[in-house]
Amino acid sequence: MESVIITDLYDLTQTMAAELFDGKIFPWELLPEIGDWILKTGPMLDKNIYERRGEDIWIARSASIAPTASITGPVIIGEHTEVRPGAFIRGKVLVGDNCVVGNSTELKNVILFNNVQVPHYNYVGDSILGFKSHMGAGSITSNVKSDKKLVIVKGTEERWETGLKKFGAMLGDHVEVGCDSVLNPGTVVGRNTNIYPLTSVRGVIPSDSIVKTMENIVHKE
């Protein structure tokens, strides 16, 4: 099913930011609000579970943060999450519980639902990654068009004007992105979809798909 609707993509019980989705239809509507939501929410977090570690940075006490990771607020990092050496988290970032942010991975203006893995050399910017989604080594979200125009989400029959210059990818729950793949600006990938390595992806990808190339997308049996 080709869909860009929030409720078709995400299990909202798997993020502390569920209230941020209230009243919205499309997930990219959240992107301009992530930073302000973190600034509002951080001071209200349970101090037995979260501690403040620098300006506008709240990290769960159970999280593992490598000394060489670079973190700039506003940021919330959830319980039992691992941030590995050389990770670069540069603001407006919510990382859920039980996530992995790996070596040389860069995050900017994103929401990672619980159990998301971005473990090796990933760039994720202006994006939302659903529950148990995983990006293979070297895969990235490209978040600005080469002509610098506003991003349009393009489905098979519909187009959605986002009004955004920066928009990476919306990955539904349980999406697997193969190594060294590029998710072009305005990509929306439905739940339970697998993307082959070395694939350049754009537009709306139906749920329960296998993307071998953009010309060869098959439905899972």
QUIRAJO-V173481 format. One record per pair of residues at least 6 apart in sequence whose ideal C-beta (glycine too) atoms are under 8 Angstrom apart, sorted by the first residue. I is the first residue (numbers start at 1). GAP is how many residues later the second one is. D is the distance in Angstrom with one decimal. If there is no record, write none. Layout:
BEGIN
I:GAP:D / I:GAP:D
END
This chain:
BEGIN
1:7:7.0 / 1:189:6.6 / 1:205:5.6 / 1:206:5.2 / 1:207:7.7 / 2:153:5.7 / 2:154:6.1 / 2:188:7.0 / 2:202:5.2 / 2:203:7.7 / 2:204:4.5 / 3:6:7.1 / 3:187:6.3 / 3:201:7.7 / 3:203:7.9 / 3:204:7.1 / 4:22:5.7 / 4:23:7.6 / 4:149:6.1 / 4:151:7.0 / 4:156:6.4 / 4:166:7.3 / 4:184:4.9 / 4:200:5.9 / 5:20:6.2 / 5:21:7.1 / 6:6:7.7 / 6:15:5.5 / 6:18:6.3 / 6:19:6.5 / 6:20:6.8 / 6:21:5.2 / 8:164:7.5 / 8:182:7.2 / 8:183:7.4 / 8:199:7.3 / 9:18:6.4 / 9:121:6.1 / 9:161:6.5 / 9:163:3.9 / 9:164:7.1 / 9:179:7.5 / 9:181:6.8 / 9:182:6.3 / 10:11:7.5 / 10:17:7.2 / 10:103:6.9 / 10:118:7.7 / 10:120:4.9 / 10:121:7.1 / 10:162:6.5 / 10:163:6.1 / 11:102:7.7 / 11:119:7.4 / 11:120:5.2 / 11:162:5.6 / 12:6:4.2 / 12:9:5.8 / 14:82:7.0 / 14:99:4.8 / 14:100:4.6 / 14:101:7.4 / 14:116:7.7 / 14:117:4.0 / 14:159:7.4 / 15:79:7.5 / 15:81:5.7 / 15:96:6.5 / 15:98:4.7 / 15:99:6.7 / 15:116:7.8 / 16:25:7.5 / 16:60:7.5 / 16:62:7.1 / 16:78:7.3 / 16:80:7.1 / 17:13:7.9 / 17:17:8.0 / 17:20:6.4 / 17:24:7.8 / 17:77:5.7 / 17:94:5.8 / 20:10:5.5 / 20:13:6.3 / 20:14:7.5 / 20:17:5.1 / 20:91:7.9 / 21:6:7.6 / 21:9:6.6 / 24:6:6.5 / 26:127:8.0 / 26:134:6.7 / 26:136:7.8 / 27:101:5.1 / 27:143:4.7 / 27:161:7.8 / 28:100:8.0 / 28:125:7.4 / 28:134:5.3 / 28:136:6.4 / 28:139:5.6 / 28:142:6.4 / 30:81:7.0 / 30:98:6.8 / 31:78:6.4 / 31:95:5.5 / 31:97:7.9 / 31:133:6.4 / 31:135:7.6 / 31:136:6.6 / 32:132:7.7 / 34:58:4.8 / 34:59:7.7 / 34:60:6.7 / 34:75:5.7 / 34:76:7.4 / 34:77:6.3 / 35:39:5.3 / 35:56:6.9 / 35:57:3.8 / 35:74:7.1 / 37:57:7.8 / 38:18:7.3 / 38:35:7.7 / 38:36:4.0 / 38:37:6.8 / 38:38:5.5 / 38:54:6.7 / 38:55:7.8 / 38:56:6.1 / 39:17:6.2 / 39:35:5.0 / 41:35:6.8 / 42:8:7.9 / 42:10:7.4 / 42:14:6.5 / 42:15:8.0 / 42:16:4.3 / 42:32:6.8 / 42:34:5.9 / 45:13:5.5 / 45:31:7.3 / 48:13:7.9 / 49:11:5.9 / 49:12:6.4 / 49:13:7.7 / 49:30:6.7 / 50:8:4.8 / 50:9:6.7 / 50:10:5.5 / 50:11:6.9 / 50:26:7.6 / 51:7:7.3 / 51:8:6.4 / 51:10:5.7 / 52:6:5.6 / 53:6:5.2 / 53:18:7.8 / 54:17:7.3 / 54:19:6.6 / 55:18:5.4 / 56:17:3.0 / 56:18:4.1 / 56:19:7.1 / 57:14:5.8 / 57:15:7.8 / 57:16:4.4 / 57:17:7.5 / 57:18:5.0 / 58:17:7.2 / 58:18:4.9 / 58:19:7.4 / 59:6:6.3 / 59:12:7.9 / 59:16:7.8 / 59:17:7.8 / 59:18:4.5 / 60:17:6.2 / 60:18:5.5 / 60:19:4.2 / 60:20:7.3 / 60:21:6.8 / 60:37:7.6 / 62:17:4.8 / 62:18:5.1 / 63:14:5.2 / 63:15:7.0 / 63:16:6.6 / 63:17:6.7 / 63:18:4.6 / 63:19:7.3 / 63:20:7.0 / 64:17:7.4 / 64:18:4.7 / 64:19:6.9 / 65:6:7.5 / 65:12:7.3 / 65:18:4.7 / 66:17:6.0 / 66:18:5.4 / 66:19:4.2 / 66:20:7.6 / 66:21:7.0 / 67:18:7.8 / 68:17:4.5 / 68:18:5.7 / 69:14:4.8 / 69:15:7.1 / 69:16:6.7 / 69:17:7.0 / 69:18:4.3 / 69:19:7.6 / 69:20:7.1 / 69:32:7.8 / 70:17:7.2 / 70:18:4.9 / 70:19:6.9 / 70:20:7.5 / 71:6:7.8 / 71:12:7.5 / 71:16:8.0 / 71:18:4.6 / 72:17:6.9 / 72:18:5.0 / 72:19:4.9 / 73:18:6.3 / 74:17:6.2 / 74:18:6.0 / 74:19:7.8 / 75:14:5.7 / 75:16:6.8 / 75:17:7.9 / 75:18:4.9 / 75:19:7.6 / 75:20:7.6 / 76:17:7.7 / 76:18:5.0 / 76:19:7.0 / 77:6:6.7 / 77:12:7.9 / 77:18:4.6 / 78:17:5.8 / 78:18:4.7 / 78:19:4.0 / 78:20:7.5 / 78:21:6.7 / 78:36:7.0 / 79:18:4.5 / 79:19:7.3 / 80:17:5.9 / 80:18:5.0 / 81:14:5.6 / 81:15:7.2 / 81:16:6.4 / 81:17:6.4 / 81:18:4.4 / 81:19:7.3 / 81:20:7.2 / 82:17:7.4 / 82:18:5.1 / 82:19:7.2 / 83:6:7.2 / 83:12:7.7 / 83:18:4.7 / 84:16:7.2 / 84:17:6.7 / 84:18:4.8 / 84:19:5.1 / 84:21:7.8 / 84:35:7.4 / 85:18:5.9 / 86:17:4.9 / 86:18:4.9 / 87:14:4.8 / 87:15:6.6 / 87:16:7.0 / 87:17:7.3 / 87:18:5.2 / 87:19:7.8 / 87:20:7.8 / 88:16:7.6 / 88:17:7.2 / 88:18:4.4 / 88:19:7.4 / 89:6:7.6 / 89:12:6.9 / 89:17:7.8 / 89:18:4.9 / 90:16:6.8 / 90:17:7.0 / 90:18:5.0 / 91:17:6.4 / 91:18:7.2 / 92:16:6.8 / 92:17:4.2 / 92:18:7.6 / 93:14:4.8 / 93:15:6.9 / 93:16:7.1 / 93:17:5.5 / 93:19:7.9 / 94:16:7.4 / 94:17:4.8 / 94:18:6.8 / 95:6:6.3 / 95:12:7.4 / 95:17:4.8 / 95:21:7.7 / 96:15:8.0 / 96:16:5.4 / 96:17:5.1 / 96:18:3.9 / 96:19:7.2 / 96:20:6.4 / 97:17:4.6 / 97:18:7.3 / 98:16:5.7 / 98:17:4.8 / 99:13:5.4 / 99:15:7.0 / 99:16:6.6 / 99:17:4.9 / 99:18:6.8 / 99:19:7.8 / 100:16:7.8 / 100:17:4.5 / 100:18:7.0 / 100:19:4.7 / 101:6:6.6 / 101:11:7.9 / 101:17:5.8 / 101:18:7.7 / 102:15:7.8 / 102:16:6.3 / 102:17:3.5 / 102:18:4.9 / 102:19:7.5 / 102:20:7.1 / 103:16:7.6 / 103:17:6.1 / 103:18:7.0 / 104:16:7.5 / 104:17:4.9 / 105:13:5.0 / 105:14:7.1 / 105:15:7.2 / 105:16:6.7 / 105:17:4.5 / 105:18:7.5 / 105:19:7.4 / 106:16:7.4 / 106:17:4.9 / 106:18:7.3 / 106:19:7.5 / 107:11:7.3 / 107:17:5.3 / 107:18:7.4 / 108:16:7.6 / 108:17:4.4 / 108:18:7.1 / 109:16:6.2 / 109:17:4.9 / 109:18:7.9 / 109:57:7.5 / 110:14:5.2 / 110:15:6.7 / 110:16:7.1 / 110:17:5.0 / 110:18:6.8 / 110:19:7.0 / 110:58:7.8 / 111:17:4.7 / 111:18:7.3 / 112:6:7.2 / 112:12:7.8 / 112:17:5.1 / 113:15:7.8 / 113:16:6.4 / 113:17:5.1 / 113:18:4.4 / 113:19:7.8 / 113:20:7.3 / 113:60:7.3 / 114:17:5.8 / 114:18:7.8 / 115:16:6.0 / 115:17:4.6 / 116:13:4.8 / 116:14:7.7 / 116:15:7.4 / 116:16:7.0 / 116:17:5.4 / 116:18:7.2 / 117:16:7.8 / 117:17:4.5 / 117:18:7.1 / 118:6:5.7 / 118:11:7.4 / 118:16:8.0 / 118:17:5.0 / 119:16:7.8 / 119:18:7.4 / 120:16:7.6 / 120:17:3.7 / 120:18:6.9 / 121:16:5.7 / 121:17:4.8 / 122:13:4.9 / 122:15:7.7 / 122:16:7.3 / 122:17:6.0 / 122:18:6.1 / 123:17:4.1 / 123:18:6.5 / 124:11:7.1 / 124:16:7.4 / 124:17:5.2 / 124:44:6.7 / 125:16:5.9 / 125:18:4.3 / 125:41:7.1 / 125:43:5.1 / 126:15:7.4 / 126:17:4.4 / 126:38:7.5 / 126:40:4.4 / 126:41:5.3 / 126:42:4.6 / 127:14:4.8 / 127:16:7.1 / 127:40:7.9 / 127:41:3.7 / 127:42:4.9 / 127:43:6.8 / 127:44:7.3 / 127:56:7.9 / 128:42:5.3 / 128:43:7.2 / 129:6:7.6 / 129:42:4.7 / 129:46:7.7 / 130:41:5.5 / 130:42:4.8 / 130:43:4.0 / 130:44:7.3 / 130:45:6.6 / 130:61:7.2 / 131:42:4.3 / 131:43:7.0 / 132:41:6.2 / 132:42:5.1 / 133:38:4.6 / 133:39:7.4 / 133:40:6.7 / 133:41:6.6 / 133:42:4.4 / 133:43:7.5 / 133:44:7.6 / 134:41:7.5 / 134:42:5.4 / 134:43:6.8 / 135:42:4.6 / 136:40:7.6 / 136:41:5.7 / 136:42:4.9 / 136:43:3.8 / 136:44:7.4 / 136:45:7.0 / 136:61:6.5 / 137:42:4.7 / 137:43:7.3 / 138:41:5.5 / 138:42:4.2 / 139:38:4.7 / 139:39:6.8 / 139:40:6.2 / 139:41:6.2 / 139:42:4.4 / 139:43:7.3 / 139:44:7.4 / 140:41:7.9 / 140:42:5.9 / 140:43:7.1 / 141:27:3.2 / 141:28:4.5 / 141:42:4.8 / 141:46:7.5 / 142:26:6.7 / 142:40:5.7 / 142:41:6.6 / 142:42:5.2 / 142:43:5.7 / 143:23:5.0 / 143:24:6.2 / 143:25:3.8 / 143:42:5.8 / 144:21:6.6 / 144:22:5.7 / 144:41:6.4 / 145:6:6.3 / 145:40:5.1 / 148:17:6.8 / 149:16:7.8 / 150:11:7.2 / 150:12:6.7 / 150:13:6.1 / 150:14:6.3 / 150:15:5.8 / 151:11:5.0 / 151:13:5.3 / 151:14:7.0 / 151:15:7.7 / 151:16:4.2 / 151:34:4.8 / 151:35:4.3 / 152:7:5.5 / 152:8:6.8 / 152:9:5.9 / 152:10:6.7 / 152:34:6.2 / 153:6:6.9 / 153:7:4.3 / 153:9:6.2 / 153:33:4.7 / 153:35:6.0 / 153:50:7.4 / 153:51:6.5 / 154:32:7.0 / 154:48:7.4 / 154:49:4.6 / 154:50:7.0 / 155:48:6.6 / 155:49:4.1 / 156:48:7.3 / 162:24:6.8 / 166:19:8.0 / 167:18:5.6 / 167:19:5.5 / 168:15:6.6 / 168:17:6.7 / 168:19:7.5 / 169:14:3.9 / 169:17:8.0 / 169:18:4.2 / 169:19:7.2 / 169:20:6.7 / 169:32:7.9 / 170:17:7.3 / 170:18:4.6 / 170:19:7.1 / 171:6:7.3 / 171:12:7.9 / 171:18:5.0 / 172:17:6.0 / 172:18:5.1 / 172:19:3.8 / 172:20:7.5 / 172:21:7.1 / 172:35:6.4 / 173:18:4.9 / 173:19:7.3 / 174:17:5.9 / 174:18:4.8 / 175:14:5.1 / 175:15:7.9 / 175:16:7.0 / 175:17:7.4 / 175:18:5.2 / 175:19:7.7 / 175:20:7.5 / 176:17:7.4 / 176:18:4.6 / 176:19:6.7 / 177:6:7.0 / 177:12:7.9 / 177:18:4.9 / 178:16:7.6 / 178:17:5.3 / 178:18:4.9 / 178:19:3.4 / 178:20:7.0 / 178:21:6.3 / 179:18:4.4 / 179:19:7.4 / 180:17:5.8 / 180:18:5.2 / 181:14:5.5 / 181:15:7.5 / 181:16:6.3 / 181:17:6.4 / 181:18:4.6 / 181:19:7.3 / 181:20:6.4 / 182:17:7.7 / 182:18:5.0 / 182:19:6.9 / 183:6:7.5 / 183:18:5.1 / 183:19:7.9 / 184:16:6.6 / 184:17:6.4 / 184:18:4.0 / 185:17:7.9 / 186:16:7.1 / 186:17:7.4 / 187:14:5.3 / 187:15:5.7 / 187:16:6.7 / 187:17:8.0 / 187:18:7.4 / 188:15:7.6 / 188:16:4.8 / 188:17:7.0 / 189:6:7.2 / 189:12:7.2 / 189:16:4.5 / 190:14:7.7 / 190:15:5.8 / 190:16:5.1 / 190:17:3.0 / 190:18:7.1 / 190:19:6.7 / 191:16:4.4 / 191:17:7.1 / 192:15:5.8 / 192:16:4.9 / 192:28:7.1 / 193:12:5.7 / 193:13:7.4 / 193:14:6.2 / 193:15:6.6 / 193:16:4.6 / 193:17:7.4 / 193:18:6.7 / 194:15:7.5 / 194:16:5.0 / 194:17:7.0 / 194:26:7.9 / 195:6:6.0 / 195:10:7.7 / 195:16:4.5 / 196:14:7.5 / 196:15:6.2 / 196:16:5.1 / 196:17:7.4 / 199:12:5.9 / 199:13:7.6 / 199:14:6.4 / 199:15:7.4 / 200:14:7.0 / 201:10:6.4 / 201:13:6.8 / 202:12:7.0 / 203:11:7.9 / 205:6:6.0 / 205:12:6.9 / 206:11:7.5 / 206:13:7.3 / 208:11:6.1 / 208:12:4.7 / 209:8:5.3 / 209:9:6.8 / 209:10:6.1 / 209:11:6.7 / 210:7:7.1 / 210:8:5.1 / 210:9:7.9 / 210:10:6.1 / 211:6:5.2 / 212:6:7.0
END
